[in-house]
Amino acid sequence: MTIERTHPSMKLMESIECLFASGADESTGEDELLALLEGLRWRLMVHAILHQAEKLYEYTVEGPLRYRGAELLAESKSALRLYQQTQPAQSANGVCYQRSLELWVSEEMDLFVTSCFRVSSGATTTEYRNWLSQDWLDTELEIDFPALAGNLKMLCELADKNNIPFYEVGCV
C-alpha cells in the first residue's frame, strides 16, 4: 500500500485555489478569480503563516486585565487570519461593539471561518470568537477576492522583506 504525502505548500495552494474557484458567479468567472493568485510563492507563504500564526481563544480580554479563555482549536494548534469582513461598529453608553466574520488558515493549512464579537469600553477590549465552518459558503462571509489576494501577496512580501525563519515542515 502506498501512502501519498503532500508538502504543506501544495495543500495550501489547493485550499486557496478551491476557495477562489468557489467564489465564481455570473459577474466573475473562475479563471478571472484564479488569475488573482498568479505569482504567489506558496512555500514562502507556508513559512510566513507558521511564523505569524497565533493561538485562538474563545474569549479574550485585553486591557489592564489580560485574560484568555479556552483554546478554540484542538491540540493547541495555531492559525493566521487571512481576511476579515467587519460590520459597522455601534455604540451605546460609552461601549462600542462590533461583529466580524474571519477567514483563518491553520498551521495544517486548513481554512476555516469564525465569527468574532468585539466589545470595547475605555482601555478594555473583550472578544468572543466562535467557530463557524470549514466551508465559507456555509456562512454569511462575503469575500472580496481581490482584497484577499492582496492580503496573500502582502504576506509573502512581508516574509521576504523581514527575513523570517524557515520552519521544518514535513509532508502530510
C-alpha positions in Angstrom: 0.0 0.0 0.0 1.3 3.4 -1.0 0.6 6.5 1.1 0.8 9.7 -0.7 2.3 12.6 1.2 1.8 16.2 0.3 4.0 19.2 1.1 2.1 21.8 3.1 2.6 24.3 0.3 0.6 22.0 -2.1 -2.2 21.7 0.5 -2.3 25.4 1.0 -2.3 26.1 -2.8 -5.2 23.5 -3.3 -7.2 25.0 -0.4 -6.8 28.6 -1.6 -7.4 27.7 -5.2 -10.6 25.8 -4.2 -11.7 28.8 -2.2 -11.2 31.2 -5.1 -12.9 28.8 -7.6 -15.9 28.5 -5.3 -16.4 32.3 -5.4 -17.1 32.4 -9.1 -20.5 33.7 -10.1 -22.3 35.3 -13.1 -20.2 38.5 -12.9 -16.8 37.0 -12.1 -15.6 33.7 -13.7 -13.4 31.1 -12.1 -10.5 31.8 -14.4 -10.6 35.5 -13.5 -10.5 34.7 -9.8 -7.7 32.2 -10.1 -5.7 34.7 -12.1 -5.6 36.8 -8.9 -3.3 34.2 -7.4 -0.7 34.3 -10.1 2.8 34.9 -8.8 2.2 33.7 -5.2 5.1 31.9 -3.7 3.4 29.1 -1.9 6.4 27.6 0.0 7.3 31.1 1.3 3.7 31.6 2.3 3.7 28.4 4.4 6.7 29.7 6.4 5.0 33.2 6.8 1.8 31.5 8.1 3.8 29.4 10.6 5.8 32.4 11.7 2.7 34.7 12.3 0.2 32.1 13.5 -1.3 32.6 16.9 -3.4 30.6 19.3 -7.1 31.3 19.1 -9.2 31.6 22.2 -13.0 31.5 22.6 -12.8 34.5 24.9 -10.1 37.2 25.4 -9.8 40.4 27.4 -7.1 43.0 26.6 -6.6 46.0 28.9 -5.5 46.4 32.5 -6.6 42.8 32.9 -5.4 40.3 30.3 -7.4 37.1 30.1 -7.6 34.0 27.8 -10.5 31.6 27.8 -10.5 28.1 26.3 -8.5 27.5 23.1 -10.7 27.4 20.0 -8.6 24.9 18.1 -7.9 21.4 19.3 -4.4 20.3 20.5 -3.1 23.8 21.0 -3.0 24.5 17.2 -2.3 28.0 15.9 -3.8 29.9 13.0 -3.4 33.1 11.0 -6.3 35.4 10.0 -6.2 35.9 6.2 -9.3 38.0 5.8 -11.9 39.8 7.9 -15.3 41.2 7.0 -16.3 43.7 9.6 -19.8 45.1 10.2 -20.2 48.7 11.1 -19.4 49.4 14.8 -22.2 50.5 17.0 -22.0 52.2 20.4 -24.2 53.0 23.4 -23.3 54.5 26.8 -19.6 54.6 26.0 -19.5 51.0 24.9 -18.5 50.1 21.3 -19.4 46.8 19.9 -18.8 45.2 16.5 -19.2 41.8 14.8 -16.9 40.4 12.2 -16.5 37.2 10.2 -13.0 36.0 9.8 -11.2 33.6 7.4 -8.3 31.8 9.0 -5.7 29.2 7.9 -4.5 26.7 10.5 -0.9 25.6 10.8 -2.0 22.4 8.9 -3.0 24.7 6.1 -6.8 24.1 6.6 -9.2 27.1 6.0 -12.0 27.9 8.4 -14.3 30.7 9.3 -15.0 32.2 12.7 -17.3 34.9 14.0 -15.9 37.5 16.4 -18.0 39.8 18.6 -15.8 42.6 20.0 -16.8 44.9 22.8 -14.6 47.9 23.8 -15.0 50.2 26.8 -12.3 52.6 27.8 -9.0 50.8 27.7 -10.5 47.3 27.8 -11.5 45.2 24.7 -13.2 41.9 25.0 -13.6 39.4 22.2 -15.8 36.3 21.9 -14.8 34.1 19.0 -16.9 31.2 17.7 -16.0 28.5 15.1 -18.5 28.6 12.2 -17.4 26.2 9.4 -14.6 25.0 7.2 -16.7 25.9 4.2 -17.1 29.7 3.8 -20.2 29.1 1.7 -22.0 27.7 4.8 -21.5 31.1 6.5 -22.5 34.8 5.9 -18.9 35.7 5.0 -18.7 37.7 1.7 -15.2 37.6 0.5 -13.7 40.4 -1.5 -11.4 38.1 -3.6 -9.1 40.9 -4.9 -8.6 42.1 -1.3 -7.9 38.6 -0.1 -5.4 38.0 -3.0 -3.7 41.3 -1.9 -3.5 40.0 1.7 -1.9 36.8 0.5 0.6 38.7 -1.7 1.4 41.1 1.2 2.0 38.0 3.4 4.7 36.8 1.0 6.2 40.3 0.6 6.5 40.8 4.4 8.1 37.4 4.8 10.6 38.2 2.1 11.5 41.6 3.5 11.6 40.6 7.1 13.9 37.6 6.7 11.7 35.3 8.7 13.0 31.9 9.8 12.3 28.9 7.8 10.4 26.2 9.6 10.9 22.5 9.4 7.8 21.3 7.6 7.1 17.7 6.8 4.8 16.2 4.3 1.3 15.5 5.4 
